[in-house]
């Protein structure tokens, strides 16, 4: 096999050259036949931030099933024998439900977008710190602790093992006999 046109070098001379590879170039490691598919995938990846959201099922991962699902019956209940007038019960139900509905809507209209901005910034910072600080620090620590553990293991096997073997041989000849005298 020869290299680029007019080049007398073969791939055998540079077996791991990053510039010329059979399966594509260094920027697109897939086959050259797949480059059109790659450009389509790149367009799909760019549109991930503009995906359509579900306006009917707004909690598809069921984050708030237990937490904020509060209905009238969960808050106000009349035990048997202490019933109010039916009209009062219906009006209370309607007042509670409508008040909860419109207060929630007003609060989300006033505070929802600023809080979404704050939470977006918070999770962006959290992701940034996790990707660029926490994981590299943990990886670095694991690499360093692996080196230290090898040195520690060598020291233990070199100095402590012979000492404990000698002590074991010394104490192996000691026999303890217990007798009970009455």
N, C-alpha and C positions, 0 to 999 in steps of 0.2 A: 504494500500500500504506500502511496506517496502522499505528501502533504498538499498544500495549496498549489495552484497552477504556477509552474515555473520554479517551484521549490524542490530541491533535490533531497531534502530531509524526509525520512520516513517516520511513521508513528512509532516504530520500534525504538528509535533514538530517544524520543521523548514520550514514554508511555503514559505519563500522567499530566500531559500538557493541559492547562485549564482553558487554553484559547481555541483549540480545535478538538472537538469531540464528535464521535459518530452519531450520538443521539441529539445533537443540537448545539447551540452555543451556551455560554455560561449564564446568560440572562434568561433563556428559555430552555430549561433542561429537557423538555419533552421532545418527541420526534418532530422533525420539520413538517411532517404531514399534519400534525396536530396544531400548528401555529394558528390556523384560522379558528379552531375551537378555543384556544387560549384567549384570543382577543374577545371572543364572545363571553367567556367566563369572566374576564376582567370587567366587561361592561355590566354583567350581572352583579359582580361584587360591588361596583360603584353605586348600584341602585338599592343596596341593602338598607340604607338610611331613609329611604323614601318609600318603604313598604306600606301597604295599606293596613290599617288597624281595624280590628273587629269592634264595631260600635254596639253590637248586641251583647256579646260575651266579653265583658271588660276585665274579667279575672280568670283568664284561661288556665292559669297555674294554681288556682284556688288558694291564693295567699291569705285572703281575709274571710275564709269560711267560718271560722270560730270567733273571730275577733270583733268585727263591727256589724254583724248581722243581727241587728236589734229591731224587733217589731214591737207593736203595742202590747201584745200578749206576753212578751218577755219582760216588760217593765211594769205594767199595771195589770193586776188580776184581782177579781173579787171572789172570795171563797163562797161556798154554798151557804145560804142564809143571810148574807150581807150584800144584797144586790141593790144598786142604785136604780133610778128610773131608766127605762130603756132609751129614752131620748137623750139623757145625760151620757149614757154609755156610748151611744152612737156619735154624739157630738164630741165626746172626749177622744174617741178613736179617730175621727176625722181631723180634729185639731192636732193631735199628736202626729199623725201621719203627714198631713200637709205642712206643718211647721218643720218637722224633721227634713222633709223633702226640699222645701224652699230655703231653709237655712243652709243645708248642705250645698245646694246649688249656688247660693250667694257667696258662701265662703270659698267654694272652688273658683268662682268667677273672680273674686277679689284676691285670693291668696294662692290659688292653684298654680298659676303660671310663674309667679316669683319663686314659689317653693320648688317647682319643677326645675327652674334655673339653678337654685341652690343645690338641689339633690343631684342634678347633672354635673355641676362643678365638683361636688363632694365625691361622687363616684368616679369622675375622671381623675381627680387627685389620688383617690384610693387605688385605682387601677395603675396609674403612673408609678406610685410608690411601690406597689406590689411587683410590677414588672421590672422597674429600673433600680429598686433598692432592696426590697426584702428577699426576693428570689436570688439575686446575685450574692447577697450577704450570706444567705443560708448555704448556697453552693460553695462559696469560699470557705465558710466554716467547716463544712463537711470534708472538703479537700484537706484543709489544714489539720483537722482532728484525725483524719485518716493517717497522715504522716506522723502525727504525735502518737497515735495509738500503736503504730509499728515500732517506733523508738521505745515506747513504754513497754511493749510486749517483749522486745529484745532485752531490755534491762531486767525485767522480771525473770525471764528465762535464764539470763546470764548470772544474776546475783542471788535471787531468791530461791530458785529451784534447787540448786546444790545445797543451800543452807537447810531448806525444809526436808530434803532427802536425807541429809546427815542427821538431823534432829529426829526424823522418823525412824531411822535405823537405831539411834541411841535409845529411843523410848519403846521400840518394838520388843525389847527383851524384858520390859517391866510387866509383871503380872500382878493383878490385884485380886486378892481372894477375900471375900467377906464371909465371916461366920457370925452366926447369931448365938449368943450365949444367954441362957436362961437362968 
